[in-house]
Amino acid sequence: MSQLIIPYQKNTKQTFDSYYSNDPSNENIIECIKTIFTSKNSQIFIWGENCSGKSHILYSTCNYFSKDDKKCVYLPLKDYKSFNEDIISSFDEYDLICIDDIDYIFGLKEWEYSFFNLVNRVINKSKKIIYTSSSSPSSKNIKLLDLQSRLSWGLVFKINNADDFIKEKILKKIIIEKEYNISLKICSYLLKREERSMLPLIDIIHKVGHHSFTTNKKVNIKDLRAILD
């Protein structure tokens, strides 16, 4: 069976400098990541809600350590159906392994066994591995108890949700990066709506942004009702 290789592809927009947070706990996560190669801990497990910046942190981690010639690999497990669990069989050859959304394979027997074996090899070879997840390592969705134990061996952090100030900065960042023709004032307006969680807000920005591309017109606050209704 052919194996799909997931190389780390540099994304210069995803850096620790562009990770927005004013939460000391979240900033402590970044500092622990930066010192992972001088720490006795082999792994870091980061969990929290969707759109809390977990993927951004992993890409930033790869960017950060690639400058030091560390060999990094990034695997998005939201796409686990696109490849076989054997893809991780040689990951222990990398200096740093970044596993995004590991909770997507919780409860899947072959995947869980593959990760259990990988963690053992990583520890034996003194390599480093960082996971993100929407649930903690104590999740009841994990069927292989030995894997659950391994995932809890290292540092475990819960990432805190952004406040409105940070949410607005994130929404503005998306508009600028995607080059959407949207008034930045829309960001503060949306945060005054009843729905203020990040995932729906980001979905709205993308919907309005695509509308601006389709109509080739700048979208202002007065245009929102017609677009979103």
C-alpha positions in Angstrom: 0.0 0.0 0.0 1.4 3.4 -0.9 1.9 5.8 2.0 0.8 9.4 1.8 3.5 11.6 3.1 2.5 14.7 5.0 5.5 17.1 4.9 5.7 20.2 7.0 4.9 23.0 4.7 6.1 26.4 5.9 3.3 28.9 6.5 5.0 32.2 7.3 1.7 33.8 8.4 1.5 31.3 11.3 4.1 32.4 13.9 4.1 32.9 17.7 4.2 36.6 17.0 0.9 36.4 15.2 -0.7 34.3 17.8 -3.0 36.7 19.7 -3.6 36.2 23.4 -3.6 38.3 26.6 -4.1 35.2 28.8 -1.1 34.3 31.0 -2.0 30.6 30.9 -2.0 30.6 27.1 1.3 32.5 27.0 2.8 29.9 29.4 1.9 27.2 26.8 4.0 29.0 24.2 6.9 29.3 26.6 6.8 25.6 27.4 6.8 24.8 23.7 9.8 27.0 23.0 11.8 25.1 25.6 10.6 21.6 24.8 14.1 20.5 23.5 15.7 21.5 26.7 13.0 20.0 28.8 12.9 16.5 30.2 9.3 16.2 29.0 8.9 14.4 25.7 5.4 15.5 25.0 2.9 18.3 25.4 -0.9 17.8 25.1 -3.0 20.9 24.4 -6.7 20.8 24.5 -9.6 23.3 24.2 -12.5 24.4 22.1 -12.5 24.6 18.3 -11.1 27.9 17.0 -9.1 28.5 20.2 -5.8 28.8 18.2 -4.5 25.2 18.6 -3.6 24.7 14.9 -2.0 28.1 14.8 0.2 27.1 17.7 1.3 23.9 16.0 2.2 25.6 12.7 4.0 28.3 14.7 5.9 25.6 16.5 7.1 24.1 13.2 8.1 27.5 11.9 9.9 28.3 15.1 12.0 25.1 15.3 12.7 24.8 11.5 14.9 27.9 11.9 17.1 25.7 14.2 17.2 23.0 11.6 14.9 20.7 13.5 13.2 18.1 11.4 9.4 18.6 11.9 6.3 16.9 10.7 2.7 18.1 11.0 -0.3 15.8 10.7 -3.9 17.1 10.7 -6.1 14.3 11.9 -9.3 16.0 10.8 -8.2 14.4 7.5 -7.5 11.0 8.9 -9.8 9.3 6.4 -7.5 10.4 3.6 -4.6 8.1 4.7 -3.8 5.0 6.6 -2.6 4.8 10.2 0.7 3.4 8.9 1.6 6.9 8.0 2.9 7.5 11.5 5.1 4.4 11.5 8.3 6.4 10.7 7.4 9.6 12.5 9.9 8.8 15.3 12.6 9.7 12.8 11.6 13.4 13.1 12.9 15.6 15.9 9.4 17.1 16.5 6.0 15.6 15.7 3.0 17.9 15.7 -0.4 16.0 15.8 -3.4 18.3 15.2 -6.8 17.1 16.5 -5.8 13.7 17.8 -9.3 13.3 19.2 -10.6 12.5 15.7 -9.1 9.1 16.0 -10.1 8.4 19.6 -12.1 5.1 19.6 -10.5 3.8 16.4 -8.7 0.7 17.4 -5.9 0.6 14.7 -5.2 4.3 15.0 -5.0 4.1 18.8 -2.6 1.2 18.7 -0.4 3.0 16.2 -0.2 6.0 18.4 0.5 4.0 21.5 3.5 2.4 19.7 4.6 5.8 18.3 4.6 7.4 21.8 6.8 4.5 23.1 9.3 5.0 20.3 9.4 8.7 20.7 10.1 8.4 24.4 12.8 5.7 23.8 14.5 7.9 21.2 14.2 11.1 23.2 12.2 12.8 20.4 9.4 15.3 21.0 5.7 15.2 20.2 2.9 17.8 20.6 -0.8 17.0 20.3 -3.9 19.2 20.1 -7.4 18.0 20.9 -10.9 19.2 21.6 -11.0 16.9 24.7 -8.5 16.1 27.5 -6.4 12.9 27.7 -8.9 11.6 30.2 -11.6 11.5 27.5 -13.9 8.5 27.7 -13.7 8.3 23.9 -10.3 6.7 24.2 -10.7 3.0 24.2 -7.1 1.9 24.6 -6.3 2.7 28.2 -2.6 2.3 27.7 -2.8 5.1 25.1 -4.8 7.2 27.5 -2.0 6.7 30.1 0.7 7.6 27.6 -1.0 10.8 26.5 -1.1 12.0 30.1 2.6 11.3 30.8 3.8 14.7 29.6 2.6 18.3 30.1 -1.2 18.8 29.7 -2.6 22.2 29.1 -6.1 23.5 28.6 -6.0 26.5 26.3 -8.4 29.3 27.3 -10.8 31.0 25.0 -10.1 34.5 23.7 -11.8 37.6 25.2 -13.6 40.1 22.9 -10.5 42.2 22.4 -8.5 39.2 21.1 -11.5 37.9 19.1 -11.7 41.2 17.3 -7.9 41.1 16.5 -8.3 37.6 15.1 -11.2 38.5 12.9 -9.4 41.5 11.5 -6.3 39.3 10.9 -8.5 36.9 8.8 -9.9 39.8 6.7 -6.4 41.2 6.0 -4.8 37.8 5.3 -7.6 36.7 3.0 -7.7 40.1 1.4 -11.5 40.3 1.8 -13.0 43.6 0.8 -14.7 44.1 4.2 -14.9 47.1 6.5 -12.9 46.3 9.6 -15.7 47.9 11.6 -17.7 44.8 11.0 -15.6 42.9 13.5 -16.7 45.0 16.5 -20.2 45.0 15.2 -20.4 41.2 15.1 -19.1 40.9 18.6 -22.1 42.8 19.8 -24.4 40.2 18.4 -25.8 37.4 20.6 -23.6 34.7 19.0 -20.1 35.5 20.0 -18.2 32.1 19.9 -15.3 32.0 17.5 -16.3 29.3 15.1 -19.6 31.0 14.0 -17.9 34.4 13.9 -15.2 33.1 11.6 -17.8 31.4 9.4 -19.6 34.7 9.1 -16.4 36.5 8.1 -15.7 33.9 5.4 -19.3 34.1 4.1 -19.2 37.9 3.9 -15.7 37.8 2.4 -16.7 35.5 -0.4 -19.7 37.7 -1.0 -17.3 40.7 -1.4 -15.3 38.7 -4.0 -18.5 37.7 -5.9 -19.9 41.2 -6.1 -16.6 43.0 -6.3 -17.9 45.5 -3.8 -16.8 46.5 -0.3 -19.0 45.2 2.4 -20.0 47.6 5.2 -22.1 47.1 8.3 -25.3 48.3 6.5 -24.8 45.4 4.0 -24.7 42.6 6.5 -28.4 42.0 7.0 -29.0 41.3 3.3 -26.0 38.9 3.2 -26.6 37.0 6.4 -30.4 36.6 6.3 
